Amino acid sequence: MLAQIEGHMAEQERVAVHWRNCFSQLAALANGAIDGVPRMLSEAESSLFFFNPPSEVKIFIEHCKGLVAEMKSMIARARNG
């Protein structure tokens, strides 16, 4: 019985390590994906004043700004536990 429990605990630890590694890889991917986006988004937004883009472009930029803010918030919460 004790051997079964130890085996189960070892398996649970392997599963936890697997998911921790998966989350770390996902966080690294997300960080990489949004690494240059804030700068590019700021540049795109500043060009709105010089050009008269369609409202769809303005909406898209606002949507991107919201997504970046949400991703940063999610990553911060995940890091803080």
Distance bins in CASP14 RR format, pairs under 12 A and 6 or more apart:
PFRMAT RR
TARGET T0000
AUTHOR 0000-0000-0000
RMODE 2
METHOD distances of the structure
MODEL  1
1 7 0 0 0 0 0 1 0 0 0 0 0
1 8 0 0 0 0 0 1 0 0 0 0 0
2 8 0 0 0 0 0 1 0 0 0 0 0
2 9 0 0 0 0 0 1 0 0 0 0 0
3 9 0 0 0 0 0 1 0 0 0 0 0
3 10 0 0 0 0 0 1 0 0 0 0 0
4 10 0 0 0 0 0 1 0 0 0 0 0
4 11 0 0 0 0 0 1 0 0 0 0 0
5 11 0 0 0 0 0 1 0 0 0 0 0
5 12 0 0 0 0 0 1 0 0 0 0 0
6 12 0 0 0 0 0 1 0 0 0 0 0
6 13 0 0 0 0 0 1 0 0 0 0 0
7 13 0 0 0 0 1 0 0 0 0 0 0
7 14 0 0 0 0 1 0 0 0 0 0 0
7 15 0 0 0 0 0 1 0 0 0 0 0
8 14 0 0 0 0 0 1 0 0 0 0 0
8 15 0 0 0 0 0 1 0 0 0 0 0
9 15 0 0 0 0 0 1 0 0 0 0 0
9 16 0 0 0 0 0 1 0 0 0 0 0
10 16 0 0 0 0 0 1 0 0 0 0 0
10 17 0 0 0 0 0 1 0 0 0 0 0
11 17 0 0 0 0 0 1 0 0 0 0 0
11 18 0 0 0 0 0 1 0 0 0 0 0
12 18 0 0 0 0 0 1 0 0 0 0 0
12 19 0 0 0 0 0 1 0 0 0 0 0
13 19 0 0 0 0 0 1 0 0 0 0 0
13 20 0 0 0 0 0 1 0 0 0 0 0
14 20 0 0 0 0 0 1 0 0 0 0 0
14 21 0 0 0 0 0 1 0 0 0 0 0
15 21 0 0 0 0 0 1 0 0 0 0 0
15 22 0 0 0 0 0 1 0 0 0 0 0
16 22 0 0 0 0 0 1 0 0 0 0 0
16 23 0 0 0 0 0 1 0 0 0 0 0
17 23 0 0 0 0 0 1 0 0 0 0 0
17 24 0 0 0 0 0 1 0 0 0 0 0
18 24 0 0 0 0 0 1 0 0 0 0 0
18 25 0 0 0 0 0 1 0 0 0 0 0
19 25 0 0 0 0 0 1 0 0 0 0 0
19 26 0 0 0 0 0 1 0 0 0 0 0
20 26 0 0 0 0 0 1 0 0 0 0 0
20 27 0 0 0 0 0 1 0 0 0 0 0
20 78 0 0 0 0 0 1 0 0 0 0 0
21 27 0 0 0 0 0 1 0 0 0 0 0
21 28 0 0 0 0 0 1 0 0 0 0 0
22 28 0 0 0 0 0 1 0 0 0 0 0
22 29 0 0 0 0 0 1 0 0 0 0 0
23 29 0 0 0 0 0 1 0 0 0 0 0
23 30 0 0 0 0 0 1 0 0 0 0 0
23 74 0 0 0 0 0 1 0 0 0 0 0
23 75 0 0 0 0 0 1 0 0 0 0 0
23 78 1 0 0 1 0 0 0 0 0 0 0
23 79 0 0 0 0 0 1 0 0 0 0 0
23 81 0 0 0 0 0 1 0 0 0 0 0
24 30 0 0 0 0 0 1 0 0 0 0 0
24 31 0 0 0 0 0 1 0 0 0 0 0
24 75 0 0 0 0 0 1 0 0 0 0 0
24 78 0 0 0 0 1 0 0 0 0 0 0
24 79 0 0 0 0 0 1 0 0 0 0 0
25 31 0 0 0 0 0 1 0 0 0 0 0
25 32 0 0 0 0 0 1 0 0 0 0 0
26 32 0 0 0 0 0 1 0 0 0 0 0
26 33 0 0 0 0 0 1 0 0 0 0 0
26 71 0 0 0 0 0 1 0 0 0 0 0
26 74 0 0 0 0 0 1 0 0 0 0 0
26 75 0 0 0 0 0 1 0 0 0 0 0
26 78 0 0 0 0 1 0 0 0 0 0 0
27 33 0 0 0 0 0 1 0 0 0 0 0
27 34 0 0 0 0 0 1 0 0 0 0 0
27 71 0 0 0 0 0 1 0 0 0 0 0
27 72 0 0 0 0 0 1 0 0 0 0 0
27 74 0 0 0 0 1 0 0 0 0 0 0
27 75 1 0 0 1 0 0 0 0 0 0 0
27 76 0 0 0 0 0 1 0 0 0 0 0
27 77 0 0 0 0 0 1 0 0 0 0 0
27 78 1 0 0 1 0 0 0 0 0 0 0
27 79 0 0 0 0 1 0 0 0 0 0 0
28 34 0 0 0 0 0 1 0 0 0 0 0
28 35 0 0 0 0 0 1 0 0 0 0 0
28 75 0 0 0 0 0 1 0 0 0 0 0
28 78 0 0 0 0 0 1 0 0 0 0 0
29 35 0 0 0 0 0 1 0 0 0 0 0
29 71 0 0 0 0 0 1 0 0 0 0 0
29 75 0 0 0 0 0 1 0 0 0 0 0
30 37 0 0 0 0 0 1 0 0 0 0 0
30 67 0 0 0 0 0 1 0 0 0 0 0
30 68 0 0 0 0 0 1 0 0 0 0 0
30 70 0 0 0 0 0 1 0 0 0 0 0
30 71 1 0 1 0 0 0 0 0 0 0 0
30 72 0 0 0 0 1 0 0 0 0 0 0
30 73 0 0 0 0 0 1 0 0 0 0 0
30 74 0 0 0 0 1 0 0 0 0 0 0
30 75 1 0 0 1 0 0 0 0 0 0 0
30 76 0 0 0 0 0 1 0 0 0 0 0
30 78 0 0 0 0 1 0 0 0 0 0 0
30 79 0 0 0 0 0 1 0 0 0 0 0
31 37 0 0 0 0 0 1 0 0 0 0 0
31 38 0 0 0 0 0 1 0 0 0 0 0
31 68 0 0 0 0 0 1 0 0 0 0 0
31 71 0 0 0 0 1 0 0 0 0 0 0
31 72 0 0 0 0 1 0 0 0 0 0 0
31 74 0 0 0 0 0 1 0 0 0 0 0
31 75 1 0 0 1 0 0 0 0 0 0 0
31 76 0 0 0 0 0 1 0 0 0 0 0
31 78 0 0 0 0 0 1 0 0 0 0 0
31 79 0 0 0 0 0 1 0 0 0 0 0
32 38 0 0 0 0 0 1 0 0 0 0 0
32 71 0 0 0 0 0 1 0 0 0 0 0
32 75 0 0 0 0 0 1 0 0 0 0 0
33 40 0 0 0 0 0 1 0 0 0 0 0
33 64 0 0 0 0 0 1 0 0 0 0 0
33 67 0 0 0 0 0 1 0 0 0 0 0
33 68 0 0 0 0 1 0 0 0 0 0 0
33 71 0 0 0 0 1 0 0 0 0 0 0
33 72 0 0 0 0 0 1 0 0 0 0 0
33 75 0 0 0 0 0 1 0 0 0 0 0
34 40 0 0 0 0 0 1 0 0 0 0 0
34 41 0 0 0 0 1 0 0 0 0 0 0
34 64 0 0 0 0 1 0 0 0 0 0 0
34 65 0 0 0 0 0 1 0 0 0 0 0
34 66 0 0 0 0 0 1 0 0 0 0 0
34 67 0 0 0 0 1 0 0 0 0 0 0
34 68 1 0 1 0 0 0 0 0 0 0 0
34 69 0 0 0 0 0 1 0 0 0 0 0
34 70 0 0 0 0 0 1 0 0 0 0 0
34 71 1 0 1 0 0 0 0 0 0 0 0
34 72 1 0 0 1 0 0 0 0 0 0 0
34 73 0 0 0 0 0 1 0 0 0 0 0
34 74 0 0 0 0 0 1 0 0 0 0 0
34 75 0 0 0 0 1 0 0 0 0 0 0
35 41 0 0 0 0 0 1 0 0 0 0 0
35 68 0 0 0 0 0 1 0 0 0 0 0
35 71 0 0 0 0 0 1 0 0 0 0 0
35 72 0 0 0 0 0 1 0 0 0 0 0
35 75 0 0 0 0 0 1 0 0 0 0 0
36 42 0 0 0 0 1 0 0 0 0 0 0
36 43 0 0 0 0 0 1 0 0 0 0 0
36 44 0 0 0 0 0 1 0 0 0 0 0
36 64 0 0 0 0 0 1 0 0 0 0 0
36 68 0 0 0 0 1 0 0 0 0 0 0
37 43 0 0 0 0 0 1 0 0 0 0 0
37 44 0 0 0 0 1 0 0 0 0 0 0
37 45 0 0 0 0 0 1 0 0 0 0 0
37 61 0 0 0 0 0 1 0 0 0 0 0
37 64 1 0 0 1 0 0 0 0 0 0 0
37 65 0 0 0 0 1 0 0 0 0 0 0
37 66 0 0 0 0 0 1 0 0 0 0 0
37 67 0 0 0 0 1 0 0 0 0 0 0
37 68 1 0 1 0 0 0 0 0 0 0 0
37 69 0 0 0 0 0 1 0 0 0 0 0
37 71 0 0 0 0 1 0 0 0 0 0 0
37 72 0 0 0 0 0 1 0 0 0 0 0
38 44 0 0 0 0 0 1 0 0 0 0 0
38 45 0 0 0 0 0 1 0 0 0 0 0
38 64 0 0 0 0 1 0 0 0 0 0 0
38 65 0 0 0 0 1 0 0 0 0 0 0
38 66 0 0 0 0 0 1 0 0 0 0 0
38 67 0 0 0 0 0 1 0 0 0 0 0
38 68 1 0 1 0 0 0 0 0 0 0 0
38 69 0 0 0 0 1 0 0 0 0 0 0
38 71 0 0 0 0 0 1 0 0 0 0 0
38 72 0 0 0 0 1 0 0 0 0 0 0
39 45 0 0 0 0 0 1 0 0 0 0 0
39 46 0 0 0 0 0 1 0 0 0 0 0
39 68 0 0 0 0 0 1 0 0 0 0 0
40 46 0 0 0 0 0 1 0 0 0 0 0
40 47 0 0 0 0 0 1 0 0 0 0 0
40 61 0 0 0 0 0 1 0 0 0 0 0
40 64 0 0 0 0 1 0 0 0 0 0 0
40 65 0 0 0 0 0 1 0 0 0 0 0
40 68 0 0 0 0 0 1 0 0 0 0 0
41 47 0 0 0 0 0 1 0 0 0 0 0
41 48 0 0 0 0 0 1 0 0 0 0 0
41 60 0 0 0 0 0 1 0 0 0 0 0
41 61 1 0 0 1 0 0 0 0 0 0 0
41 62 0 0 0 0 1 0 0 0 0 0 0
41 63 0 0 0 0 0 1 0 0 0 0 0
41 64 1 0 1 0 0 0 0 0 0 0 0
41 65 1 0 0 1 0 0 0 0 0 0 0
41 66 0 0 0 0 1 0 0 0 0 0 0
41 67 0 0 0 0 1 0 0 0 0 0 0
41 68 1 0 0 1 0 0 0 0 0 0 0
41 69 0 0 0 0 0 1 0 0 0 0 0
42 48 0 0 0 0 0 1 0 0 0 0 0
42 61 0 0 0 0 1 0 0 0 0 0 0
42 64 0 0 0 0 0 1 0 0 0 0 0
42 65 0 0 0 0 1 0 0 0 0 0 0
42 68 0 0 0 0 0 1 0 0 0 0 0
43 49 0 0 0 0 0 1 0 0 0 0 0
43 50 0 0 0 0 0 1 0 0 0 0 0
43 61 0 0 0 0 0 1 0 0 0 0 0
44 50 0 0 0 0 0 1 0 0 0 0 0
44 51 0 0 0 0 0 1 0 0 0 0 0
44 53 0 0 0 0 1 0 0 0 0 0 0
44 57 0 0 0 0 1 0 0 0 0 0 0
44 58 0 0 0 0 0 1 0 0 0 0 0
44 60 0 0 0 0 1 0 0 0 0 0 0
44 61 1 0 1 0 0 0 0 0 0 0 0
44 62 0 0 0 0 0 1 0 0 0 0 0
44 64 0 0 0 0 1 0 0 0 0 0 0
44 65 0 0 0 0 1 0 0 0 0 0 0
44 68 0 0 0 0 0 1 0 0 0 0 0
45 51 0 0 0 0 0 1 0 0 0 0 0
45 53 0 0 0 0 0 1 0 0 0 0 0
45 57 0 0 0 0 0 1 0 0 0 0 0
45 58 0 0 0 0 1 0 0 0 0 0 0
45 60 0 0 0 0 0 1 0 0 0 0 0
45 61 1 0 1 0 0 0 0 0 0 0 0
45 62 0 0 0 0 1 0 0 0 0 0 0
45 64 0 0 0 0 1 0 0 0 0 0 0
45 65 1 0 0 1 0 0 0 0 0 0 0
45 68 0 0 0 0 0 1 0 0 0 0 0
46 61 0 0 0 0 0 1 0 0 0 0 0
47 53 0 0 0 0 1 0 0 0 0 0 0
47 57 0 0 0 0 1 0 0 0 0 0 0
47 58 0 0 0 0 0 1 0 0 0 0 0
47 61 0 0 0 0 1 0 0 0 0 0 0
48 54 0 0 0 0 0 1 0 0 0 0 0
48 55 0 0 0 0 0 1 0 0 0 0 0
48 57 1 0 0 1 0 0 0 0 0 0 0
48 58 1 0 0 1 0 0 0 0 0 0 0
48 59 0 0 0 0 0 1 0 0 0 0 0
48 60 0 0 0 0 0 1 0 0 0 0 0
48 61 1 0 0 1 0 0 0 0 0 0 0
48 62 0 0 0 0 0 1 0 0 0 0 0
48 65 0 0 0 0 0 1 0 0 0 0 0
49 58 0 0 0 0 0 1 0 0 0 0 0
51 57 0 0 0 0 1 0 0 0 0 0 0
51 58 0 0 0 0 0 1 0 0 0 0 0
52 58 0 0 0 0 1 0 0 0 0 0 0
53 59 0 0 0 0 0 1 0 0 0 0 0
53 60 0 0 0 0 1 0 0 0 0 0 0
53 61 0 0 0 0 1 0 0 0 0 0 0
53 62 0 0 0 0 0 1 0 0 0 0 0
54 60 0 0 0 0 1 0 0 0 0 0 0
54 61 0 0 0 0 0 1 0 0 0 0 0
55 61 0 0 0 0 0 1 0 0 0 0 0
55 62 0 0 0 0 0 1 0 0 0 0 0
56 62 0 0 0 0 0 1 0 0 0 0 0
56 63 0 0 0 0 0 1 0 0 0 0 0
57 63 0 0 0 0 0 1 0 0 0 0 0
57 64 0 0 0 0 0 1 0 0 0 0 0
58 64 0 0 0 0 0 1 0 0 0 0 0
58 65 0 0 0 0 0 1 0 0 0 0 0
59 65 0 0 0 0 0 1 0 0 0 0 0
59 66 0 0 0 0 0 1 0 0 0 0 0
60 66 0 0 0 0 0 1 0 0 0 0 0
60 67 0 0 0 0 0 1 0 0 0 0 0
61 67 0 0 0 0 0 1 0 0 0 0 0
61 68 0 0 0 0 0 1 0 0 0 0 0
62 68 0 0 0 0 0 1 0 0 0 0 0
62 69 0 0 0 0 0 1 0 0 0 0 0
63 69 0 0 0 0 0 1 0 0 0 0 0
63 70 0 0 0 0 0 1 0 0 0 0 0
64 70 0 0 0 0 0 1 0 0 0 0 0
64 71 0 0 0 0 0 1 0 0 0 0 0
65 71 0 0 0 0 0 1 0 0 0 0 0
65 72 0 0 0 0 0 1 0 0 0 0 0
66 72 0 0 0 0 1 0 0 0 0 0 0
66 73 0 0 0 0 1 0 0 0 0 0 0
66 74 0 0 0 0 0 1 0 0 0 0 0
67 73 0 0 0 0 0 1 0 0 0 0 0
67 74 0 0 0 0 0 1 0 0 0 0 0
68 74 0 0 0 0 0 1 0 0 0 0 0
68 75 0 0 0 0 0 1 0 0 0 0 0
69 75 0 0 0 0 0 1 0 0 0 0 0
69 76 0 0 0 0 0 1 0 0 0 0 0
70 76 0 0 0 0 0 1 0 0 0 0 0
70 77 0 0 0 0 0 1 0 0 0 0 0
71 77 0 0 0 0 0 1 0 0 0 0 0
71 78 0 0 0 0 0 1 0 0 0 0 0
72 78 0 0 0 0 0 1 0 0 0 0 0
72 79 0 0 0 0 0 1 0 0 0 0 0
73 79 0 0 0 0 0 1 0 0 0 0 0
73 80 0 0 0 0 0 1 0 0 0 0 0
74 80 0 0 0 0 0 1 0 0 0 0 0
74 81 0 0 0 0 0 1 0 0 0 0 0
75 81 0 0 0 0 0 1 0 0 0 0 0
END
